[in-house]
């Protein structure tokens, strides 16, 4: 599965901190919003690094109608990603990085089945809700450009 992210922040010596947003197409589309922390191991242009991301994963589509009586309602959940990589310079102020990491996102899907008032007995809406909690874990390989 493909994931795209943009992280913007500031660097201080061998530390980096920023805010990121992405598009994750694992199982169903979500938009992770997170804080990113990185630490370069060496004080050179070519250096290994470690990183940690922590945030919330929002569903791209909150409601998915399946029929006139059924729909899926998606809820936001937690998101984190930790890993390590290597960064090396391409041009004067542009670097390329490769990293491997482990990520986890949680989410919830409510499957809602409702019978319209005209059909339900006694004239009441009959609503049934099945709740599914998901936890998605994966190893990821990332490539990035820093400038």
DSSP file (Angstrom, degrees, kcal/mol; ACC not computed):
  #  RESIDUE AA STRUCTURE BP1 BP2  ACC     N-H-->O    O-->H-N    N-H-->O    O-->H-N    TCO  KAPPA ALPHA  PHI   PSI    X-CA   Y-CA   Z-CA
    1    1 A X              0   0    0      0, 0.0     2,-0.4     0, 0.0    25,-0.1   0.000 360.0 360.0 360.0 149.3    0.0    0.0    0.0
    2    2 A X        -     0   0    0     23,-0.1    23,-1.2     2,-0.0     2,-0.4  -0.786 360.0-176.1-101.9 138.9    1.2    3.5   -0.7
    3    3 A X  E     -A   24   0A   0     -2,-0.4     2,-0.4    21,-0.2    21,-0.2  -0.998   5.8-163.6-131.7 136.7    1.3    6.3    1.9
    4    4 A X  E     +A   23   0A   0     19,-2.0    19,-2.4    -2,-0.4     2,-0.3  -0.966  12.3 178.3-120.9 139.1    2.3    9.9    1.2
    5    5 A X  E     -A   22   0A   0     -2,-0.4     2,-0.4    17,-0.2    17,-0.2  -0.972  19.6-160.0-138.6 152.3    3.3   12.4    3.9
    6    6 A X  E     -A   21   0A   0     15,-2.4    15,-2.0    -2,-0.3     2,-0.5  -0.992  14.0-172.9-130.1 125.4    4.4   16.0    4.2
    7    7 A X  E     -A   20   0A   0     -2,-0.4     2,-0.4    13,-0.2    13,-0.2  -0.977   1.6-175.4-123.2 126.0    6.2   17.1    7.4
    8    8 A X  E     +A   19   0A   0     11,-2.4    11,-2.7    -2,-0.5     2,-0.3  -0.969  27.7 108.2-122.2 135.0    7.1   20.7    8.1
    9    9 A X  E     -A   18   0A   0     -2,-0.4     2,-0.3     9,-0.3     9,-0.3  -0.888  56.4 -72.4-172.3-158.1    9.1   21.8   11.0
   10   10 A X  E     -A   17   0A   0      7,-2.4     7,-2.2    -2,-0.3     2,-0.4  -0.926  26.9-142.2-128.1 150.8   12.4   23.2   12.4
   11   11 A X  E     -A   16   0A   0     -2,-0.3     2,-0.4     5,-0.2     5,-0.2  -0.917  12.7-175.9-112.1 136.5   15.8   21.7   12.9
   12   12 A X  E >   -A   15   0A   0      3,-2.7     3,-2.6    -2,-0.4     2,-0.3  -0.934  63.5 -57.5-132.7 110.2   18.0   22.5   15.8
   13   13 A X  T 3  S-     0   0    0     -2,-0.4    27,-0.0     1,-0.3     0, 0.0  -0.398 124.1 -14.1  54.3-115.6   21.5   21.0   15.7
   14   14 A X  T 3  S+     0   0    0     -2,-0.3    26,-3.1    -3,-0.1     2,-0.3   0.316 122.9  88.3 -98.8   9.7   20.9   17.2   15.4
   15   15 A X  E <   -AB  12  39A   0     -3,-2.6    -3,-2.7    24,-0.2     2,-0.4  -0.795  51.3-172.2-108.6 150.0   17.2   17.5   16.4
   16   16 A X  E     +AB  11  38A   0     22,-2.2    22,-2.7    -2,-0.3     2,-0.4  -0.997   3.6 179.4-138.0 137.5   14.1   18.0   14.2
   17   17 A X  E     +AB  10  37A   0     -7,-2.2    -7,-2.4    -2,-0.4     2,-0.3  -0.999  17.9 141.6-136.7 137.5   10.5   18.6   15.3
   18   18 A X  E     -AB   9  36A   0     18,-2.3    18,-3.0    -2,-0.4     2,-0.4  -0.948  45.0-104.2-160.3 178.6    7.5   19.2   13.0
   19   19 A X  E     -AB   8  35A   0    -11,-2.7   -11,-2.4    -2,-0.3     2,-0.3  -0.954  37.3-168.3-116.5 135.1    3.9   18.7   12.2
   20   20 A X  E     -AB   7  34A   0     14,-3.3    14,-2.3    -2,-0.4     2,-0.3  -0.865  14.9-172.5-126.8 158.4    2.9   16.2    9.5
   21   21 A X  E     +AB   6  33A   0    -15,-2.0   -15,-2.4    -2,-0.3     2,-0.3  -0.982  18.0 165.6-142.6 148.8   -0.1   15.3    7.5
   22   22 A X  E     -A    5   0A   0     10,-1.7     2,-0.4    -2,-0.3   -17,-0.2  -0.857  36.3-116.4-149.7-176.9   -0.6   12.4    5.1
   23   23 A X  E     -A    4   0A   0    -19,-2.4   -19,-2.0    -2,-0.3     2,-0.5  -0.976  28.7-170.3-132.6 118.6   -2.8   10.1    3.1
   24   24 A X  E     -AC   3  30A   0      6,-2.9     6,-2.6    -2,-0.4   -21,-0.2  -0.948  12.6-173.5-116.9 123.2   -2.8    6.5    4.0
   25   25 A X        +     0   0    0    -23,-1.2     2,-0.7    -2,-0.5     4,-0.2  -0.038  37.2 135.2-106.3  29.9   -4.5    3.9    1.8
   26   26 A X  S    S-     0   0    0      2,-0.3     2,-2.2     1,-0.1    -2,-0.1  -0.743  90.8 -30.6 -86.3 114.9   -4.1    0.9    4.1
   27   27 A X  S    S+     0   0    0     -2,-0.7     2,-0.3     2,-0.0    -1,-0.1  -0.446 141.4   1.1  71.8 -61.7   -7.4   -1.0    4.3
   28   28 A X  S    S-     0   0    0     -2,-2.2    -2,-0.3    -4,-0.1     2,-0.2  -0.970  97.5 -80.9-144.5 162.1   -9.4    2.2    3.7
   29   29 A X        +     0   0    0     -2,-0.3    31,-2.4    -4,-0.2    32,-0.5  -0.394  51.4 168.9 -71.9 128.2   -8.2    5.8    3.2
   30   30 A X  E     -CD  24  59A   0     -6,-2.6    -6,-2.9    29,-0.3     2,-0.6  -0.907  30.6-136.8-131.3 161.8   -7.3    7.8    6.3
   31   31 A X  E     - D   0  58A   0     27,-3.7    27,-2.3    -2,-0.3     2,-0.3  -0.900  21.1-156.7-120.7  98.2   -5.6   11.1    6.9
   32   32 A X  E     - D   0  57A   0     -2,-0.6   -10,-1.7    25,-0.3     2,-0.4  -0.598   7.2-169.7 -77.0 134.9   -3.0   10.9    9.7
   33   33 A X  E     +BD  21  56A   0     23,-3.0    23,-2.5    -2,-0.3     2,-0.3  -0.997  26.6 149.0-121.4 126.4   -2.2   14.2   11.4
   34   34 A X  E     -BD  20  55A   0    -14,-2.3   -14,-3.3    -2,-0.4     2,-0.4  -0.939  48.1-109.5-153.6 164.8    0.8   13.9   13.7
   35   35 A X  E     -BD  19  54A   0     19,-2.5    19,-1.9    -2,-0.3     2,-0.4  -0.857  34.0-150.8 -99.9 143.8    3.9   15.5   15.4
   36   36 A X  E     -BD  18  53A   0    -18,-3.0   -18,-2.3    -2,-0.4     2,-0.4  -0.959  12.1-173.1-121.2 131.2    7.2   14.2   14.1
   37   37 A X  E     +BD  17  52A   0     15,-2.5    15,-2.2    -2,-0.4     2,-0.3  -0.990   8.7 178.7-123.6 132.0   10.4   14.0   16.2
   38   38 A X  E     -BD  16  51A   0    -22,-2.7   -22,-2.2    -2,-0.4     2,-0.4  -0.971  12.9-165.9-133.3 149.2   13.8   13.1   14.7
   39   39 A X  E     -BD  15  50A   0     11,-2.3    11,-1.9    -2,-0.3     2,-0.3  -0.968  15.1-143.6-135.9 118.7   17.3   12.8   16.0
   40   40 A X  E     - D   0  49A   0    -26,-3.1     9,-0.3    -2,-0.4   -26,-0.1  -0.636   7.5-151.0 -76.4 137.0   20.4   12.5   13.8
   41   41 A X  S    S+     0   0    0      7,-3.0     2,-0.2    -2,-0.3    -1,-0.1   0.891  77.9  38.3 -77.6 -40.9   22.9   10.2   15.3
   42   42 A X  S    S-     0   0    0      6,-0.6     2,-0.0     2,-0.1     5,-0.0  -0.704  77.2-127.3-108.3 160.9   26.0   11.9   13.8
   43   43 A X  S    S+     0   0    0     -2,-0.2     2,-0.2     3,-0.0     4,-0.1  -0.231  79.0  99.0 -98.1  43.2   26.8   15.6   13.3
   44   44 A X  S    S-     0   0    0      2,-0.1    -2,-0.1     1,-0.1    -3,-0.0  -0.751  86.7-110.3-121.4 168.8   27.6   15.0    9.6
   45   45 A X  S    S+     0   0    0     -2,-0.2     2,-0.6     1,-0.1    -1,-0.1   0.875 112.8  54.1 -68.8 -36.4   25.6   15.5    6.4
   46   46 A X  S    S+     0   0    0     42,-0.2     2,-0.3    49,-0.0    42,-0.2  -0.889  82.7 144.0 -96.5 118.7   25.4   11.8    5.9
   47   47 A X  E     - E   0  87A   0     40,-2.4    40,-2.9    -2,-0.6     2,-0.2  -0.999  50.4-117.9-154.7 145.7   24.0   10.3    9.1
   48   48 A X  E     - E   0  86A   0     -2,-0.3    -7,-3.0    38,-0.3    -6,-0.6  -0.530  39.6-173.0 -74.6 157.0   21.7    7.6   10.5
   49   49 A X  E     -DE  40  85A   0     36,-2.3    36,-2.5    -9,-0.3     2,-0.3  -0.962  20.4-142.5-146.9 162.3   18.7    8.9   12.3
   50   50 A X  E     -DE  39  84A   0    -11,-1.9   -11,-2.3    -2,-0.3     2,-0.3  -0.925  21.8-171.8-123.0 153.3   15.8    7.7   14.5
   51   51 A X  E     -DE  38  83A   0     32,-2.5    32,-2.0    -2,-0.3     2,-0.3  -0.969  14.2-166.9-144.4 158.5   12.2    9.1   14.3
   52   52 A X  E     -DE  37  82A   0    -15,-2.2   -15,-2.5    -2,-0.3     2,-0.4  -0.968   5.6-168.1-146.9 132.0    8.9    8.9   16.1
   53   53 A X  E     +DE  36  81A   0     28,-3.0    28,-1.8    -2,-0.3     2,-0.3  -0.943   7.1 179.4-118.5 141.8    5.5   10.1   14.9
   54   54 A X  E     +DE  35  80A   0    -19,-1.9   -19,-2.5    -2,-0.4     2,-0.3  -0.981  27.0  93.9-144.7 129.5    2.4   10.4   17.2
   55   55 A X  E     -DE  34  79A   0     24,-2.9    24,-2.1    -2,-0.3     2,-0.4  -0.884  62.7 -55.3-175.8-152.2   -1.1   11.7   16.2
   56   56 A X  E     -DE  33  78A   0    -23,-2.5   -23,-3.0    -2,-0.3     2,-0.6  -0.940  30.7-144.7-123.0 139.8   -4.6   11.0   15.1
   57   57 A X  E     -DE  32  77A   0     20,-2.9    20,-2.0    -2,-0.4     2,-0.3  -0.921  18.6-163.0-107.8 112.4   -5.8    9.2   12.0
   58   58 A X  E     -D   31   0A   0    -27,-2.3   -27,-3.7    -2,-0.6     2,-0.2  -0.744  23.3-114.1 -94.7 139.7   -8.9   10.7   10.5
   59   59 A X  E     -D   30   0A   0     -2,-0.3   -29,-0.3   -29,-0.3     3,-0.2  -0.496  15.2-139.3 -69.3 140.4  -11.1    8.7    8.0
   60   60 A X  S    S+     0   0    0    -31,-2.4     2,-0.5     1,-0.2    -1,-0.1   0.929  97.0  32.8 -64.9 -44.5  -11.1   10.3    4.5
   61   61 A X        -     0   0    0    -32,-0.5    -1,-0.2     1,-0.1    13,-0.2  -0.965  68.9-169.7-113.7 119.3  -14.9    9.6    4.2
   62   62 A X  S    S+     0   0    0     -2,-0.5    12,-3.1     1,-0.2     2,-0.4   0.844  75.9  31.8 -78.4 -34.0  -16.8    9.7    7.5
   63   63 A X  E     -F   73   0A   0     10,-0.2     2,-0.5     2,-0.0    10,-0.2  -0.990  61.4-173.6-130.0 132.0  -20.1    8.3    6.2
   64   64 A X  E     -F   72   0A   0      8,-2.7     8,-2.8    -2,-0.4     2,-0.5  -0.963  16.9-147.9-124.0 111.3  -20.4    5.7    3.4
   65   65 A X  E     +F   71   0A   0     -2,-0.5     6,-0.2     6,-0.2     3,-0.1  -0.671  19.2 176.1 -82.7 126.3  -24.0    5.0    2.3
   66   66 A X        -     0   0    0      4,-1.7     2,-0.3    -2,-0.5     5,-0.2   0.799  67.2 -22.4 -97.1 -37.4  -24.5    1.4    1.2
   67   67 A X  S    S-     0   0    0      3,-1.9    -1,-0.3     0, 0.0     3,-0.1  -0.886  79.7 -80.3-156.2-176.6  -28.2    1.4    0.6
   68   68 A X  S    S+     0   0    0     -2,-0.3     3,-0.1     1,-0.2    -3,-0.0   0.682 131.1  35.8 -69.6 -14.8  -31.2    3.5    1.7
   69   69 A X  S    S+     0   0    0      1,-0.1    45,-3.0    44,-0.1     2,-0.3   0.580 115.2  53.4-112.5 -13.9  -31.3    1.5    5.0
   70   70 A X  E     + G   0 113A   0     43,-0.2    -3,-1.9    -3,-0.1    -4,-1.7  -0.924  52.5 161.6-128.4 150.0  -27.6    0.9    5.7
   71   71 A X  E     -FG  65 112A   0     41,-2.0    41,-3.0    -2,-0.3     2,-0.4  -0.984  30.6-127.3-156.3 158.1  -24.5    3.0    6.1
   72   72 A X  E     -FG  64 111A   0     -8,-2.8    -8,-2.7    -2,-0.3     2,-0.5  -0.928  17.8-161.7-106.5 134.3  -21.0    2.8    7.5
   73   73 A X  E     -FG  63 110A   0     37,-2.6    37,-3.0    -2,-0.4     2,-0.4  -0.978  10.0-155.3-117.0 119.6  -19.8    5.6    9.9
   74   74 A X  E     - G   0 109A   0    -12,-3.1     2,-0.3    -2,-0.5    35,-0.2  -0.766   6.4-160.3 -99.3 139.9  -16.1    5.9   10.3
   75   75 A X  E     - G   0 108A   0     33,-2.8    33,-1.1    -2,-0.4     2,-0.0  -0.841  23.1-103.9-117.7 153.5  -14.4    7.4   13.4
   76   76 A X        +     0   0    0     -2,-0.3     2,-0.2    31,-0.2   -18,-0.2  -0.311  40.8 178.7 -70.9 157.5  -10.9    8.8   14.0
   77   77 A X  E     -E   57   0A   0    -20,-2.0   -20,-2.9    30,-0.1    30,-0.1  -0.807  31.5 -67.1-146.1-172.8   -8.4    6.8   15.9
   78   78 A X  E     -E   56   0A   0    -22,-0.2    28,-2.3    -2,-0.2     2,-0.3  -0.399  39.5-166.0 -83.4 160.2   -4.8    6.9   17.1
   79   79 A X  E     +EH  55 105A   0    -24,-2.1   -24,-2.9    26,-0.2     2,-0.3  -0.986  12.5 163.1-145.7 133.2   -1.7    6.8   14.9
   80   80 A X  E     -EH  54 104A   0     24,-2.2    24,-2.5    -2,-0.3     2,-0.3  -0.991   9.7-176.1-147.3 157.3    2.0    6.3   15.6
   81   81 A X  E     +EH  53 103A   0    -28,-1.8   -28,-3.0    -2,-0.3     2,-0.3  -0.960   4.9 179.6-151.3 127.2    5.1    5.4   13.6
   82   82 A X  E     +EH  52 102A   0     20,-2.4    20,-2.9    -2,-0.3     2,-0.3  -0.961  21.2 119.1-129.8 149.8    8.6    4.7   14.9
   83   83 A X  E     -EH  51 101A   0    -32,-2.0   -32,-2.5    -2,-0.3     2,-0.3  -0.987  43.4-108.8 180.0-171.1   11.7    3.8   13.0
   84   84 A X  E     +EH  50 100A   0     16,-2.1    16,-2.7    -2,-0.3     2,-0.3  -0.962  31.7 156.9-143.1 156.5   15.3    4.4   11.9
   85   85 A X  E     -EH  49  99A   0    -36,-2.5   -36,-2.3    -2,-0.3     2,-0.4  -0.880  34.3-102.2-160.4-168.5   16.9    5.4    8.6
   86   86 A X  E     -EH  48  98A   0     12,-2.7    12,-2.1   -38,-0.3     2,-0.4  -1.000  22.8-161.4-137.1 134.3   19.8    7.0    6.9
   87   87 A X  E     +EH  47  97A   0    -40,-2.9   -40,-2.4    -2,-0.4     2,-0.3  -0.940  12.2 174.2-117.0 135.7   20.1   10.5    5.3
   88   88 A X  E     - H   0  96A   0      8,-2.6     8,-2.9    -2,-0.4   -42,-0.2  -0.993  33.7-101.1-140.8 149.8   22.7   11.5    2.7
   89   89 A X  E     + H   0  95A   0     -2,-0.3     6,-0.3     6,-0.2     3,-0.1  -0.356  29.3 175.1 -73.5 144.7   23.1   14.8    0.7
   90   90 A X  S    S-     0   0    0      4,-3.1     2,-0.2     1,-0.4     5,-0.2   0.740  73.6  -5.4-105.7 -53.1   22.0   15.1   -2.9
   91   91 A X  S    S-     0   0    0      3,-1.6    -1,-0.4     0, 0.0     3,-0.4  -0.601  98.1 -69.0-128.1-170.7   22.7   18.8   -3.5
   92   92 A X  S    S+     0   0    0      1,-0.2    -3,-0.0    -2,-0.2     0, 0.0   0.918 129.5   8.2 -53.0 -52.4   23.9   21.7   -1.3
   93   93 A X  S    S+     0   0    0     -4,-0.0     2,-0.5     2,-0.0    -1,-0.2   0.172 113.1  89.8-118.3  17.5   20.7   22.0    0.8
   94   94 A X        -     0   0    0     -3,-0.4    -4,-3.1    51,-0.0    -3,-1.6  -0.966  51.0-176.4-120.1 129.5   18.8   18.9   -0.4
   95   95 A X  E     -HI  89 146A   0     51,-2.7    51,-2.6    -2,-0.5     2,-0.4  -0.887  15.5-144.6-122.6 154.1   19.1   15.5    1.3
   96   96 A X  E     -HI  88 145A   0     -8,-2.9    -8,-2.6    -2,-0.3     2,-0.4  -0.933  19.1-167.8-115.4 140.9   17.6   12.1    0.5
   97   97 A X  E     -HI  87 144A   0     47,-2.5    47,-2.3    -2,-0.4     2,-0.4  -0.972  14.4-165.6-133.2 147.8   16.6    9.6    3.2
   98   98 A X  E     +HI  86 143A   0    -12,-2.1   -12,-2.7    -2,-0.4     2,-0.3  -0.991  21.0 171.7-124.6 136.8   15.6    6.0    3.4
   99   99 A X  E     -HI  85 142A   0     43,-2.4    43,-3.1    -2,-0.4     2,-0.4  -0.983  24.9-150.3-145.1 154.1   13.9    4.6    6.5
  100  100 A X  E     +HI  84 141A   0    -16,-2.7   -16,-2.1    -2,-0.3     2,-0.3  -0.985  31.1 162.8-123.0 139.0   12.3    1.5    7.8
  101  101 A X  E     -HI  83 140A   0     39,-2.4    39,-2.7    -2,-0.4     2,-0.4  -0.900  36.9-123.5-148.9 174.7    9.6    1.7   10.5
  102  102 A X  E     -HI  82 139A   0    -20,-2.9   -20,-2.4    -2,-0.3     2,-0.3  -0.995  32.2-176.5-124.1 127.1    6.7    0.2   12.3
  103  103 A X  E     -HI  81 138A   0     35,-2.7    35,-2.1    -2,-0.4     2,-0.4  -0.904  11.2-170.4-127.6 156.7    3.3    1.9   12.4
  104  104 A X  E     +HI  80 137A   0    -24,-2.5   -24,-2.2    -2,-0.3     2,-0.4  -0.992   4.1 180.0-143.1 135.3    0.0    1.4   14.0
  105  105 A X  E     -HI  79 136A   0     31,-2.2    31,-3.2    -2,-0.4     2,-0.3  -0.993   9.9-157.5-132.7 145.1   -3.3    3.1   13.5
  106  106 A X  E     + I   0 135A   0    -28,-2.3     2,-0.3    -2,-0.4   -49,-0.2  -0.869  17.8 163.1-116.2 153.3   -6.7    2.4   15.1
  107  107 A X  E     - I   0 134A   0     27,-2.0    27,-3.1    -2,-0.3     2,-0.4  -0.970  25.2-133.6-158.2 171.0  -10.1    3.2   13.9
  108  108 A X  E     -GI  75 133A   0    -33,-1.1   -33,-2.8    -2,-0.3     2,-0.5  -0.995   9.4-164.7-135.6 139.0  -13.7    2.4   14.4
  109  109 A X  E     -GI  74 132A   0     23,-2.9    23,-2.7    -2,-0.4     2,-0.6  -0.991   5.5-160.0-124.6 125.0  -16.5    1.6   12.0
  110  110 A X  E     -GI  73 131A   0    -37,-3.0   -37,-2.6    -2,-0.5     2,-0.7  -0.919   6.9-154.7-101.7 119.4  -20.2    1.7   13.0
  111  111 A X  E     -GI  72 130A   0     19,-3.1    19,-2.6    -2,-0.6     2,-0.5  -0.862  17.3-164.0 -93.5 115.8  -22.4   -0.3   10.7
  112  112 A X  E     -GI  71 129A   0    -41,-3.0   -41,-2.0    -2,-0.7     2,-0.5  -0.887  13.0-175.5-110.6 126.8  -25.8    1.3   11.0
  113  113 A X  E     +GI  70 128A   0     15,-2.8    15,-3.1    -2,-0.5     2,-0.4  -0.979  11.1 179.1-120.7 117.9  -29.0   -0.4    9.8
  114  114 A X  E     - I   0 127A   0    -45,-3.0     2,-0.5    -2,-0.5    13,-0.2  -0.961  21.0-148.5-125.9 139.3  -32.2    1.6   10.1
  115  115 A X  E     - I   0 126A   0     11,-2.5    11,-1.3    -2,-0.4     5,-0.1  -0.903  33.4-113.4-101.6 125.9  -35.7    0.8    9.2
  116  116 A X    >>  -     0   0    0     -2,-0.5     4,-2.3     9,-0.2     3,-1.3  -0.167  24.2-112.6 -58.9 153.3  -37.8    3.8    8.1
  117  117 A X  T 34 S+     0   0    0      1,-0.3     6,-0.2     2,-0.2    -1,-0.1   0.806 115.0  59.8 -56.0 -34.4  -40.7    4.9   10.3
  118  118 A X  T 34 S+     0   0    0      1,-0.2    -1,-0.3     5,-0.1    -2,-0.1   0.800 114.8  34.3 -67.8 -27.3  -43.2    3.9    7.6
  119  119 A X  T <4 S+     0   0    0     -3,-1.3    -2,-0.2     2,-0.1    -1,-0.2   0.769  97.6  93.5 -98.0 -31.4  -42.1    0.3    7.7
  120  120 A X  S >< S-     0   0    0     -4,-2.3     3,-1.3     1,-0.1     5,-0.1  -0.303  85.5-101.2 -66.8 145.6  -41.1   -0.2   11.3
  121  121 A X  G >  S+     0   0    0      1,-0.2     3,-1.3     2,-0.1    -1,-0.1  -0.370 103.2  13.7 -65.7 146.9  -43.8   -1.6   13.7
  122  122 A X  G 3  S-     0   0    0      1,-0.3    -1,-0.2    -3,-0.1     3,-0.1   0.559 122.1 -81.0  65.5  11.6  -45.6    0.9   15.9
  123  123 A X  G <  S+     0   0    0     -3,-1.3     2,-0.3     1,-0.2    -1,-0.3   0.665  93.1 129.9  75.0  16.8  -44.3    3.9   13.8
  124  124 A X    <   -     0   0    0     -3,-1.3     2,-0.3    -8,-0.1    -1,-0.2  -0.780  64.2-110.4-102.6 148.1  -40.9    4.0   15.5
  125  125 A X        -     0   0    0     -2,-0.3     2,-0.7    -3,-0.1    -9,-0.2  -0.602  28.5-149.4 -70.8 133.3  -37.5    4.2   13.8
  126  126 A X  E     -I  115   0A   0    -11,-1.3   -11,-2.5    -2,-0.3     2,-0.5  -0.925  19.9-179.4-108.3 110.2  -35.7    0.9   14.3
  127  127 A X  E     -I  114   0A   0     -2,-0.7     2,-0.4   -13,-0.2   -13,-0.2  -0.948   8.2-173.5-117.6 125.8  -31.9    1.5   14.4
  128  128 A X  E     -I  113   0A   0    -15,-3.1   -15,-2.8    -2,-0.5     2,-0.4  -0.928   5.2-166.4-114.1 142.3  -29.4   -1.2   14.9
  129  129 A X  E     -I  112   0A   0     -2,-0.4     2,-0.5   -17,-0.2   -17,-0.2  -0.983   7.8-168.8-134.9 121.5  -25.7   -0.4   15.2
  130  130 A X  E     -I  111   0A   0    -19,-2.6   -19,-3.1    -2,-0.4     2,-0.5  -0.940  16.3-150.7-106.2 130.7  -22.8   -2.9   15.0
  131  131 A X  E     -I  110   0A   0     -2,-0.5     2,-0.5   -21,-0.2   -21,-0.2  -0.887  11.4-171.8-109.0 128.7  -19.4   -1.5   16.2
  132  132 A X  E     -I  109   0A   0    -23,-2.7   -23,-2.9    -2,-0.5     2,-0.5  -0.980   6.3-160.6-120.1 122.0  -16.1   -2.7   14.7
  133  133 A X  E     -I  108   0A   0     -2,-0.5     2,-0.4   -25,-0.2   -25,-0.2  -0.901  13.5-163.5-102.9 128.2  -12.8   -1.6   16.3
  134  134 A X  E     -I  107   0A   0    -27,-3.1   -27,-2.0    -2,-0.5     2,-0.4  -0.864  15.6-170.8-114.4 144.7   -9.8   -2.0   14.0
  135  135 A X  E     -I  106   0A   0     -2,-0.4     2,-0.5   -29,-0.2   -29,-0.2  -0.973  11.4-166.6-130.2 118.4   -6.1   -2.0   14.8
  136  136 A X  E     -I  105   0A   0    -31,-3.2   -31,-2.2    -2,-0.4     2,-0.4  -0.921   7.7-179.9-109.7 125.7   -3.8   -1.9   11.7
  137  137 A X  E     +I  104   0A   0     -2,-0.5     2,-0.3   -33,-0.2   -33,-0.2  -0.943   9.9 155.2-123.3 145.2   -0.1   -2.7   12.2
  138  138 A X  E     -I  103   0A   0    -35,-2.1   -35,-2.7    -2,-0.4     2,-0.4  -0.992  40.5-118.8-162.7 158.5    2.6   -2.8    9.5
  139  139 A X  E     -I  102   0A   0     -2,-0.3     2,-0.4   -37,-0.2   -37,-0.2  -0.813  38.4-163.1 -93.2 142.3    6.2   -2.5    8.6
  140  140 A X  E     -I  101   0A   0    -39,-2.7   -39,-2.4    -2,-0.4     2,-0.5  -0.957  20.2-150.3-132.5 150.3    7.0    0.3    6.2
  141  141 A X  E     -I  100   0A   0     -2,-0.4     2,-0.4   -41,-0.2   -41,-0.2  -0.983  25.8-167.6-114.9 123.5    9.8    1.4    3.9
  142  142 A X  E     -I   99   0A   0    -43,-3.1   -43,-2.4    -2,-0.5     2,-0.4  -0.892  15.3-171.1-119.7 143.4   10.0    5.2    3.4
  143  143 A X  E     +I   98   0A   0     -2,-0.4     2,-0.3   -45,-0.2   -45,-0.2  -0.991  21.0 168.6-126.6 138.5   11.9    7.3    1.0
  144  144 A X  E     -I   97   0A   0    -47,-2.3   -47,-2.5    -2,-0.4     2,-0.4  -0.964  30.5-136.6-150.3 164.4   12.0   11.1    1.4
  145  145 A X  E     -I   96   0A   0     -2,-0.3     2,-0.4   -49,-0.2   -49,-0.2  -0.987  19.3-166.1-123.7 132.1   13.5   14.4    0.4
  146  146 A X  E      I   95   0A   0    -51,-2.6   -51,-2.7    -2,-0.4    -2,-0.0  -0.936 360.0 360.0-118.0 141.2   14.5   17.1    2.9
  147  147 A X              0   0    0     -2,-0.4    -1,-0.1   -53,-0.2   -53,-0.0   0.326 360.0 360.0-146.8 360.0   15.4   20.7    2.1
